[in-house]
Amino acid sequence: MPKFYLTTAIDYSNGEPHLGHALEKVGADCIARYHRLRGDDVHFLMGMDEHSQSVIQAAARSGVTPQAWVDRMADTFAAYWRRLGCSHDDWIRTTEPRHARSVTALLERIRQRRPQDLFEAEYEGLYCTGCEEFKTGAQIVNGHCVEHPTLELIPTRERNHFFRLSAYRDAVLERIRSGALRVEPEIRRNEVVRLLEAGLQDISISRQRQPWGIPFPGDTQQTVYVWFDALINYLSATGFPDPRFERLWPADLHVIGKGITRFHCVIWPAMLLAAELPPPRAVWAHGYVQWSGAKMSKTAGAAVSLGEAIDYHGADALRYFLLREVGFENDGDFTWERFDARYTSELADTLGNLVSRSLTMIANYRGGVVPRDPCNYDTPLERAARGALAAYASGMDANRVQEGAAQLVALAGAANRYVEETAPYKLAKQPERAAELDSVLANLARTVGRLAVLAQPFLPTTAQTVWDTLGPPPSQPLASVRLLDLNTLDLAGRQVRKPPILFPKPRLPQG
């Protein structure tokens, strides 16, 4: 069983989660669930980034300690991800002892193996509290950070510990070009390659007299810089430095936002190479969720709250909409109108309608028992299904979740057309054509079963509801069905139940 270690970016504890966070988390969860469907040994990590200047400021504004603040934020974020059905196996917080231990161990390992890569120097620059990063000229437009244009950059000068990032330019570039470190999608890979080709500067990895953070090993006056600290969470969760960490490391996929590729595709691989550890195998950098063309963020404020979006059509529908409409490659707009359109046309009228009409006909015409197919599934629907299954797997193997969602709906659409072409409601009135009706109903049941399995990464609660209506025996829970099982899935003899309304018709759009 192949190992698949998947992570998301850990979120800053400085404010409420928004739709941009949700896109990343449900996208990564979709990938994790798909790999379980393939039969891989999945370990899915999520968590919180809790050491930063912005946390100190947020806690002060609320009149609480930083620890009380991050505890509150961790509970808030975790509750949202539970509502959205995220199936992570581990939840890491950078205030945990296991993380501090790993950060110290990695720095000490670099010091032992590449002592020339850690040194002290004076640093002066403009600091963005939103990014928790010193900004270069290319990252500043009109005197502001391009990612956080509403925040003021803070002039900062202090003596810090540095990491010799410049020494790893060629090694990181070679890994990306060779595919040993896959950076996807292609537009992000090209951006990272151009960044590396332009050359790298050494970076500050500590902050002076920062009251909230992990002490820098051997220097009580400095704390580990928040980004250097945060990146190590992916290693901390493996148990590093205990030898058992090698069971999971290297990570198979980091899922992140496009704004932090420099950290994950340049700095993080260099840190690992300096420690003589293997870099991650792949990084997927998704786009942003926008409202009327503007990025949703904590600092700029969100036009729609995450809770409001979940409540509107339910968690499954929001998951589906984010991955199908917004997608996982480029920026995409969220609007109530588009949410309603996808929900109605694809979920209610296509997927929900197919499940309802198929199982209702089996209940009405065959007493709820799925018949055997006398044609042995030699039908146009089966041929369409084979094509959809192959395209679904191809897209999902490449992390193109938007394509996977499209194939899910395409299969349901093909089955609805099959109903119109075969007219089982007419066949039911002609006893001499009972065998034809059996074949149609058997093919529809197989398709509904396949859709329940394929829908798990996108619509986990709905998928379970559909599977339960098919009356599977206790020995075959939905989670035990694998992608390859769908080629021969046969539900003949199952006692199906009439399904509930999966996707109630929407209310009017808000605003």
Number of C-alpha atoms within 10 A of each C-alpha: 8 10 16 20 24 27 27 25 24 23 19 24 26 22 18 17 23 22 25 21 24 21 25 24 26 25 28 31 27 28 25 26 25 27 22 20 22 18 17 17 14 23 20 22 25 26 23 23 24 30 29 25 20 19 23 22 14 18 19 13 9 10 11 13 14 23 16 11 21 26 16 12 21 20 10 15 20 17 11 19 20 12 13 23 20 23 20 22 11 13 14 19 23 24 18 11 12 18 24 19 15 23 28 19 17 21 21 16 18 21 16 12 12 15 13 12 19 19 15 13 10 11 15 12 15 20 19 22 19 21 18 16 17 20 18 11 9 8 12 16 11 7 13 17 26 15 17 18 17 12 16 15 21 13 11 11 13 14 15 23 23 18 25 20 21 16 16 21 19 14 13 22 20 13 16 21 14 9 12 14 22 20 27 18 20 13 13 22 20 15 15 19 18 12 15 19 12 9 13 17 11 16 18 24 22 28 20 18 13 18 16 18 22 24 21 20 14 9 12 11 14 22 24 28 24 23 19 20 25 24 20 21 27 27 21 26 22 24 19 22 18 10 9 11 15 14 11 18 22 20 21 20 22 23 21 22 21 19 15 13 21 14 14 22 28 23 24 21 22 25 24 18 17 27 20 13 17 16 22 22 20 22 26 26 27 24 23 27 27 20 15 12 12 15 21 23 21 16 14 13 12 19 17 15 14 18 15 10 18 18 11 17 18 15 23 22 23 25 24 28 25 25 25 18 17 20 24 27 23 15 16 21 18 21 17 14 13 14 21 21 15 17 23 18 13 21 23 20 17 20 26 22 18 23 28 17 16 24 25 18 18 25 17 13 20 16 14 20 22 27 24 19 19 14 14 11 18 12 14 12 21 20 11 15 25 14 13 21 21 11 17 23 19 14 17 19 15 13 21 20 26 22 20 29 24 18 22 23 19 19 26 27 18 19 26 21 14 19 19 10 9 13 13 23 14 10 18 18 12 12 10 10 13 15 16 19 27 23 22 28 26 27 30 27 25 24 26 26 25 25 23 24 26 26 25 20 30 30 22 22 16 19 23 17 14 27 20 18 18 24 17 16 10 7 7 10 12 19 12 13 17 18 18 12 14 19 14 9 14 21 22 16 13 17 19 23 18 19 19 13 12 17 19 13 14 14 9 9 12 8 6
